[in-house]
């Protein structure tokens, strides 16, 4: 447990380091307004270093926050910071100007996050707890290859290529697709299982198996497709540019399927999660901080929204921005 004075010193060091990116010395702390001598401040900084909240990057240099220091700071400010009303009104106004299309909301949320925070924004498409079939299309590719296209009511397009035992005409494929649409339209996975039966023609049975497989795989994904904005901002942070992990960070963010499978491991419940540096399980993100949360209606429909940046992130701005946007997105998907 740190003392009140140590807490003030730690807060000053974290905020100064975030702002300027250079190690913070005792003189800087004293000039900011702490009523204590430089010698006292140095002693307290040594105590904080011994406790693991700070470290000294170079001999005779000032101190910088450790992961433990950042964690203390975030836990202390988490319930204090709110996005100022002018910023709230500005964001709300931008959403009122776009069409009521989910894709537009997702892109706008990512753009706002990226521009306001100068970091990488991640926003996933909202995903329903259970998807429903809307449309089926069968497209011949080669002699016996057929592309099965399944469109869900929730806006997701699924597809798979199958190989038939013998060639088949477009007319027969169209008839099969029409029969299956009449049988399955509007049904969820569990209902399609019950609606399928052994009396169906062989082709319809085969296509039904593909539809069920695609919908089952989609149901296992807790989050929709991620939309990424602001990858360029990584290059504006010297500590990330200099890191040997940056190449792998780019790859992780570009491989949306990997990122999509990573989110459920991070997000539990509806609270905001802040993962700092080495707290990240993913090696590529161990020089970064991730602020992420859910939006939507628990158990019904929802997605993830967050931001990736350096550990030296303006948490007092990033946390309330992510929090406000998650609440706004939750209202939109109702």
Buried (B, 14 or more C-beta within 10 A) or exposed (E): EBEEBBBBBBBBBBBBBBEEEEBBBBEBBBEBEBEBEBEBBBEBBBBBBEBEBBBBEEEEEBBBBBBBBBBBBBEEBBEEBEBEEEBBEEBEEEBEEEEEEBEEBBBBBBBBBBEBBBBBBBBBBBBBBBBBBBEBBBBBEEEEEBBBBBBBBBBBEBEBEBEBEEEBEEEBBEBBBEBBBEBBEEBBBEBBEEEBEEEBEEBBEBBBEBBBBBBEEBBEBBBBBBBBBBBEBBEEBEEBEEBEBBEBBBEBBEEBEBBBBBBEEBBEEEEBBBBBBEBBEBEBBBBBBBBBBBBBBEEEBBBBBBBBBBBBBBBBBBBBBBBBBBEBBBEBBE
